[in-house]
Amino acid sequence: MNAHPQATGQQELGQVSRRGFLAGAGAAAVAMTVVAPQAARAYAANEKIDIGIIGCGGRGTWILDLFKENGGYNIVAAADYFQDRVDGAGDKFGIPADKRFTGLSGYRKMLEQKLDAVVIESPPYFHPEQAAAAVEAGKHVYVAKPIAVDVPGCQSIAESGRKATEKKLCFLVDFQTRSDPFYMEALKRIRAGALGKFAFGESTYHAGDPFIRMYDAWKSDADNPEVRLRSWGLDKVLSGDIITEQNIHTLDVMNWIMDQEPLHADGTGGRTVRPVGTCWDHFVVNFQYPDNVGIAFSSRQFEGHGTQPEGIRNRMFGTQGVLETEYGGQVMIRGGGETFYRGGKSPQIYRDGAVANIATFHKDVLAGNVANTTVQPSVRSNLITVLGRTAAYTGERVYWKKLLESGEKLEMDLKGLKS
């Protein structure tokens, strides 16, 4: 993900095709092997970790600053499709020219270098194959959300996480809320019964369009594959659409609260306001959970003209209290007696969450902690976004089990791009 989740943004893409599920979730991982698997090496206390990054766009260079500030990393290599982007990062962080790689397969060449870990910040469409290749190459993996754009991609990430643990490698998915102390304490209390029995919930992501900066490029030549790649946030295949690329922040909190799969979803949406691209600019979805618990979700990426509240918010109503959360704002539990939790605000959660995850990644690599606990919930949250998107696209009720069985895959036509 290269866009700030709170930044202030139905036409079909001819290049999209739906295909059956790949034969086995591990097929992609096997196909993407770059070098022979190697055993994870031991690390001394306070040792620096050599990292390479895949994806040198806005968020890629932003997060490299945080890795540098941490002090526990050496930034030694970079890969991006575009020469100007990899050079921008290379010049800024002192990466030698011979350790800068371009083209669609540039990351494979980077994985052949002497690296301990890989940071994946490319468009979400590429995350599964790049993560699989990194694990096969014996590298620890730090990957941005969303982890994938479709069911097979999510299943590939799950398999890569499993293989990483098997090979004693760390695999961390960078969700900022999961490391926030107020969210963690609130969810701990809910697990202990603070809300009582759940009644219903609300999940919203209302904000402006974070991809306005890509409008001009898209308008100039949307049929050019390199223009599409630079404008990936406007492309439903490269990004997974707004419900997967951005709205996953609030749907991940929903998943965290419920701690189980939804039964099914019904939805609608469209591209009514946004003038360019193939992504929708709003979604409205109802997620049905066991025990007759429904959660109403809505999102928009266009000007709200001052309507409030905006932002990334969740509410869960129970028999004893109500949980309220806002990304960067107040997290609290309303109710009487022991139910009440004042909580607090984390206005810098976007940065602070990434800083915390970077520190955790360093600690886990050095300690050899390969439990990789972020993988399973991240896979489920990503699949929830696909469930909602599929329900909205088709206008039909979509069942969780049927979604996983269908294995529908988004395909990008990469013809015209250099390898």
TORLUMVEX-487346 format. One record per residue (C-alpha): residue number from 1; z, y, x; chain; residue in one letter. Coordinates in steps of 0.1 Angstrom, whole numbers, plus 5000, padded with zeros to 4 digits. Example, Ala and Ser with C-alpha at 12.3 -4.5 7.8 and 13.67 -1.06 7.14 Angstrom:
# residues 2
 num    w    v    u cadena residuo
   1 5078 4955 5123      A       a
   2 5071 4989 5137      A       s
This chain:
# residues 419
 num    w    v    u cadena residuo
   1 5000 5000 5000      A       m
   2 4990 5033 5015      A       n
   3 5002 5057 4987      A       a
   4 5037 5071 4980      A       h
   5 5049 5055 4948      A       p
   6 5058 5088 4932      A       q
   7 5029 5109 4944      A       a
   8 5011 5131 4918      A       t
   9 4962 5096 4893      A       g
  10 4868 5015 4820      A       q
  11 4843 5011 4839      A       q
  12 4836 4976 4851      A       e
  13 4829 4969 4888      A       l
  14 4797 4951 4891      A       g
  15 4808 4934 4923      A       q
  16 4837 4916 4905      A       v
  17 4834 4880 4897      A       s
  18 4860 4855 4884      A       r
  19 4861 4822 4902      A       r
  20 4881 4790 4898      A       g
  21 4912 4786 4920      A       f
  22 4906 4776 4956      A       l
  23 4913 4739 4962      A       a
  24 4949 4741 4973      A       g
  25 4969 4772 4981      A       a
  26 4968 4763 5018      A       g
  27 4931 4763 5021      A       a
  28 4928 4800 5029      A       a
  29 4956 4796 5055      A       a
  30 4938 4768 5072      A       v
  31 4905 4786 5071      A       a
  32 4919 4817 5087      A       m
  33 4934 4800 5117      A       t
  34 4927 4821 5148      A       v
  35 4946 4804 5176      A       v
  36 4964 4772 5179      A       a
  37 4999 4773 5163      A       p
  38 5026 4782 5188      A       q
  39 5064 4778 5187      A       a
  40 5084 4809 5180      A       a
  41 5100 4821 5212      A       r
  42 5137 4829 5218      A       a
  43 5147 4866 5221      A       y
  44 5175 4882 5241      A       a
  45 5200 4905 5225      A       a
  46 5185 4940 5220      A       n
  47 5151 4929 5232      A       e
  48 5121 4949 5220      A       k
  49 5095 4932 5198      A       i
  50 5058 4937 5205      A       d
  51 5040 4945 5173      A       i
  52 5004 4951 5162      A       g
  53 4994 4968 5130      A       i
  54 4965 4959 5106      A       i
  55 4956 4990 5086      A       g
  56 4958 5024 5102      A       c
  57 4954 5046 5072      A       g
  58 4980 5071 5059      A       g
  59 5008 5047 5052      A       r
  60 5000 5026 5083      A       g
  61 5005 5055 5107      A       t
  62 5035 5067 5087      A       w
  63 5053 5034 5090      A       i
  64 5045 5031 5127      A       l
  65 5065 5063 5131      A       d
  66 5095 5044 5116      A       l
  67 5090 5014 5138      A       f
  68 5089 5037 5168      A       k
  69 5120 5055 5157      A       e
  70 5139 5023 5153      A       n
  71 5137 5018 5190      A       g
  72 5134 4980 5188      A       g
  73 5097 4978 5189      A       y
  74 5067 4982 5213      A       n
  75 5035 4992 5195      A       i
  76 5009 4974 5215      A       v
  77 4978 4968 5194      A       a
  78 4961 4980 5162      A       a
  79 4932 4969 5139      A       a
  80 4914 4988 5112      A       d
  81 4879 4985 5098      A       y
  82 4872 5021 5108      A       f
  83 4870 5033 5144      A       q
  84 4883 5068 5136      A       d
  85 4915 5054 5120      A       r
  86 4923 5029 5147      A       v
  87 4917 5057 5173      A       d
  88 4939 5080 5154      A       g
  89 4968 5056 5155      A       a
  90 4959 5045 5190      A       g
  91 4960 5080 5204      A       d
  92 4992 5088 5186      A       k
  93 5012 5058 5197      A       f
  94 4996 5052 5232      A       g
  95 4977 5020 5223      A       i
  96 4952 5012 5251      A       p
  97 4915 5013 5241      A       a
  98 4911 4976 5247      A       d
  99 4938 4968 5222      A       k
 100 4921 4987 5194      A       r
 101 4900 4965 5171      A       f
 102 4875 4973 5143      A       t
 103 4855 4956 5116      A       g
 104 4865 4932 5090      A       l
 105 4875 4905 5115      A       s
 106 4890 4929 5140      A       g
 107 4925 4918 5131      A       y
 108 4916 4882 5142      A       r
 109 4908 4896 5177      A       k
 110 4941 4914 5176      A       m
 111 4960 4882 5168      A       l
 112 4946 4867 5200      A       e
 113 4966 4893 5220      A       q
 114 5001 4889 5233      A       k
 115 5021 4899 5202      A       l
 116 5054 4889 5186      A       d
 117 5048 4903 5151      A       a
 118 5022 4919 5128      A       v
 119 5026 4947 5104      A       v
 120 5001 4945 5075      A       i
 121 4992 4978 5058      A       e
 122 4956 4972 5048      A       s
 123 4943 4973 5012      A       p
 124 4961 4947 4992      A       p
 125 4930 4926 4987      A       y
 126 4931 4915 5023      A       f
 127 4968 4908 5026      A       h
 128 4968 4870 5018      A       p
 129 4941 4861 5044      A       e
 130 4956 4884 5071      A       q
 131 4991 4871 5065      A       a
 132 4979 4835 5066      A       a
 133 4961 4841 5099      A       a
 134 4991 4858 5114      A       a
 135 5014 4829 5106      A       v
 136 4988 4804 5119      A       e
 137 4987 4825 5151      A       a
 138 5025 4822 5155      A       g
 139 5033 4858 5146      A       k
 140 5062 4872 5126      A       h
 141 5049 4891 5096      A       v
 142 5060 4923 5080      A       y
 143 5037 4930 5049      A       v
 144 5035 4959 5025      A       a
 145 5036 4954 4987      A       k
 146 5016 4944 4968      A       p
 147 5011 4911 4986      A       i
 148 4980 4902 4967      A       a
 149 4957 4912 4939      A       v
 150 4954 4878 4920      A       d
 151 4970 4844 4914      A       v
 152 4954 4826 4943      A       p
 153 4964 4854 4967      A       g
 154 5000 4852 4955      A       c
 155 5000 4815 4960      A       q
 156 4985 4819 4994      A       s
 157 5014 4843 5004      A       i
 158 5039 4818 4990      A       a
 159 5024 4791 5012      A       e
 160 5023 4815 5042      A       s
 161 5060 4822 5037      A       g
 162 5068 4785 5036      A       r
 163 5048 4779 5067      A       k
 164 5065 4808 5085      A       a
 165 5099 4793 5078      A       t
 166 5086 4759 5090      A       e
 167 5074 4774 5122      A       k
 168 5106 4795 5126      A       k
 169 5089 4828 5120      A       l
 170 5101 4857 5100      A       c
 171 5082 4869 5070      A       f
 172 5094 4901 5052      A       l
 173 5079 4919 5022      A       v
 174 5086 4956 5022      A       d
 175 5102 4965 4988      A       f
 176 5123 4996 4992      A       q
 177 5145 4991 4961      A       t
 178 5156 4957 4973      A       r
 179 5174 4972 5002      A       s
 180 5190 5002 4983      A       d
 181 5229 4999 4981      A       p
 182 5231 5013 4945      A       f
 183 5204 4989 4932      A       y
 184 5220 4960 4950      A       m
 185 5255 4967 4936      A       e
 186 5243 4973 4901      A       a
 187 5224 4940 4901      A       l
 188 5254 4922 4916      A       k
 189 5275 4935 4887      A       r
 190 5249 4924 4861      A       i
 191 5249 4889 4876      A       r
 192 5286 4889 4871      A       a
 193 5281 4897 4834      A       g
 194 5285 4935 4833      A       a
 195 5259 4940 4805      A       l
 196 5269 4909 4785      A       g
 197 5240 4893 4767      A       k
 198 5207 4911 4772      A       f
 199 5191 4926 4741      A       a
 200 5159 4943 4753      A       f
 201 5146 4965 4781      A       g
 202 5122 4993 4791      A       e
 203 5102 4996 4822      A       s
 204 5081 5028 4829      A       t
 205 5060 5043 4857      A       y
 206 5047 5077 4847      A       h
 207 5032 5099 4875      A       a
 208 5002 5118 4885      A       g
 209 4973 5103 4904      A       d
 210 4981 5096 4941      A       p
 211 4944 5089 4949      A       f
 212 4929 5123 4940      A       i
 213 4922 5127 4978      A       r
 214 4897 5098 4974      A       m
 215 4877 5114 4945      A       y
 216 4852 5133 4966      A       d
 217 4843 5103 4988      A       a
 218 4838 5081 4957      A       w
 219 4817 5107 4940      A       k
 220 4795 5111 4970      A       s
 221 4783 5075 4972      A       d
 222 4803 5049 4952      A       a
 223 4776 5022 4959      A       d
 224 4783 5024 4997      A       n
 225 4807 4996 5006      A       p
 226 4823 5017 5034      A       e
 227 4829 5045 5009      A       v
 228 4845 5020 4986      A       r
 229 4867 5007 5014      A       l
 230 4878 5042 5023      A       r
 231 4885 5049 4986      A       s
 232 4902 5015 4980      A       w
 233 4928 5030 4957      A       g
 234 4901 5037 4931      A       l
 235 4888 5002 4932      A       d
 236 4904 4976 4910      A       k
 237 4895 4947 4933      A       v
 238 4907 4962 4966      A       l
 239 4939 4976 4950      A       s
 240 4946 4952 4921      A       g
 241 4945 4982 4897      A       d
 242 4974 5006 4892      A       i
 243 4996 4980 4875      A       i
 244 4996 4959 4907      A       t
 245 4992 4985 4934      A       e
 246 5017 5010 4921      A       q
 247 5035 4998 4890      A       n
 248 5048 4968 4909      A       i
 249 5077 4990 4919      A       h
 250 5091 4991 4884      A       t
 251 5080 4956 4875      A       l
 252 5098 4943 4905      A       d
 253 5130 4958 4893      A       v
 254 5123 4942 4859      A       m
 255 5119 4909 4876      A       n
 256 5151 4915 4896      A       w
 257 5170 4922 4864      A       i
 258 5157 4892 4845      A       m
 259 5156 4867 4874      A       d
 260 5132 4844 4857      A       q
 261 5095 4843 4846      A       e
 262 5084 4859 4814      A       p
 263 5070 4835 4788      A       l
 264 5039 4856 4779      A       h
 265 5026 4892 4777      A       a
 266 5005 4913 4753      A       d
 267 4989 4945 4764      A       g
 268 4963 4972 4763      A       t
 269 4952 5002 4784      A       g
 270 4921 5018 4798      A       g
 271 4905 5046 4820      A       r
 272 4906 5075 4796      A       t
 273 4915 5105 4818      A       v
 274 4907 5096 4854      A       r
 275 4871 5107 4861      A       p
 276 4861 5082 4888      A       v
 277 4867 5047 4900      A       g
 278 4871 5013 4884      A       t
 279 4908 5012 4880      A       c
 280 4925 5020 4847      A       w
 281 4947 5051 4844      A       d
 282 4972 5037 4819      A       h
 283 4987 5004 4808      A       f
 284 5010 4994 4779      A       v
 285 5024 4959 4780      A       v
 286 5051 4939 4762      A       n
 287 5067 4912 4783      A       f
 288 5084 4884 4763      A       q
 289 5113 4866 4781      A       y
 290 5134 4836 4769      A       p
 291 5162 4842 4744      A       d
 292 5140 4866 4725      A       n
 293 5144 4894 4751      A       v
 294 5114 4917 4751      A       g
 295 5107 4944 4777      A       i
 296 5083 4973 4769      A       a
 297 5064 4985 4799      A       f
 298 5041 5016 4801      A       s
 299 5024 5034 4830      A       s
 300 5001 5063 4836      A       r
 301 4984 5079 4866      A       q
 302 4973 5113 4853      A       f
 303 4988 5147 4847      A       e
 304 5017 5146 4823      A       g
 305 5017 5184 4816      A       h
 306 5055 5187 4821      A       g
 307 5066 5157 4800      A       t
 308 5099 5142 4810      A       q
 309 5111 5119 4822      A       p
 310 5086 5109 4848      A       e
 311 5089 5085 4877      A       g
 312 5098 5049 4881      A       i
 313 5125 5039 4857      A       r
 314 5141 5008 4841      A       n
 315 5166 5004 4814      A       r
 316 5182 4971 4802      A       m
 317 5204 4971 4770      A       f
 318 5231 4945 4766      A       g
 319 5260 4937 4743      A       t
 320 5285 4954 4767      A       q
 321 5265 4981 4784      A       g
 322 5232 4996 4796      A       v
 323 5217 4996 4830      A       l
 324 5197 5027 4840      A       e
 325 5177 5030 4872      A       t
 326 5153 5056 4887      A       e
 327 5135 5052 4919      A       y
 328 5149 5080 4940      A       g
 329 5172 5090 4912      A       g
 330 5204 5078 4894      A       q
 331 5213 5042 4893      A       v
 332 5242 5034 4870      A       m
 333 5256 5011 4844      A       i
 334 5268 5028 4812      A       r
 335 5297 5011 4793      A       g
 336 5334 5011 4788      A       g
 337 5361 4997 4810      A       g
 338 5350 4974 4839      A       e
 339 5314 4976 4828      A       t
 340 5310 5012 4838      A       f
 341 5294 5018 4873      A       y
 342 5288 5053 4884      A       r
 343 5264 5043 4911      A       g
 344 5245 5071 4928      A       g
 345 5212 5085 4939      A       k
 346 5189 5077 4969      A       s
 347 5164 5106 4969      A       p
 348 5149 5094 5002      A       q
 349 5145 5058 4990      A       i
 350 5108 5056 5000      A       y
 351 5117 5063 5036      A       r
 352 5152 5049 5038      A       d
 353 5142 5016 5022      A       g
 354 5114 5011 5048      A       a
 355 5138 5021 5076      A       v
 356 5163 4995 5063      A       a
 357 5137 4968 5061      A       n
 358 5124 4976 5096      A       i
 359 5159 4972 5109      A       a
 360 5164 4939 5090      A       t
 361 5131 4926 5104      A       f
 362 5142 4933 5140      A       h
 363 5176 4918 5134      A       k
 364 5161 4886 5118      A       d
 365 5135 4881 5145      A       v
 366 5161 4884 5173      A       l
 367 5186 4862 5155      A       a
 368 5160 4836 5145      A       g
 369 5169 4841 5108      A       n
 370 5139 4826 5090      A       v
 371 5153 4822 5055      A       a
 372 5126 4847 5044      A       n
 373 5143 4855 5012      A       t
 374 5119 4884 5002      A       t
 375 5090 4861 4997      A       v
 376 5098 4842 4965      A       q
 377 5109 4873 4944      A       p
 378 5079 4893 4957      A       s
 379 5055 4866 4947      A       v
 380 5069 4864 4912      A       r
 381 5069 4902 4908      A       s
 382 5032 4903 4920      A       n
 383 5023 4875 4895      A       l
 384 5041 4895 4867      A       i
 385 5017 4924 4874      A       t
 386 4987 4901 4872      A       v
 387 5001 4887 4839      A       l
 388 5003 4921 4824      A       g
 389 4969 4932 4838      A       r
 390 4952 4901 4824      A       t
 391 4968 4906 4790      A       a
 392 4956 4942 4789      A       a
 393 4921 4934 4802      A       y
 394 4915 4907 4777      A       t
 395 4934 4921 4748      A       g
 396 4949 4887 4743      A       e
 397 4983 4871 4746      A       r
 398 4985 4855 4781      A       v
 399 5010 4828 4788      A       y
 400 5027 4825 4822      A       w
 401 5019 4788 4827      A       k
 402 4983 4793 4816      A       k
 403 4979 4822 4840      A       l
 404 4990 4801 4870      A       l
 405 4968 4772 4859      A       e
 406 4937 4794 4855      A       s
 407 4939 4807 4891      A       g
 408 4914 4835 4883      A       e
 409 4904 4853 4915      A       k
 410 4891 4888 4921      A       l
 411 4862 4889 4945      A       e
 412 4849 4919 4964      A       m
 413 4813 4920 4975      A       d
 414 4816 4927 5013      A       l
 415 4779 4928 5020      A       k
 416 4770 4958 5041      A       g
 417 4803 4959 5059      A       l
 418 4804 4951 5096      A       k
 419 4822 4920 5106      A       s
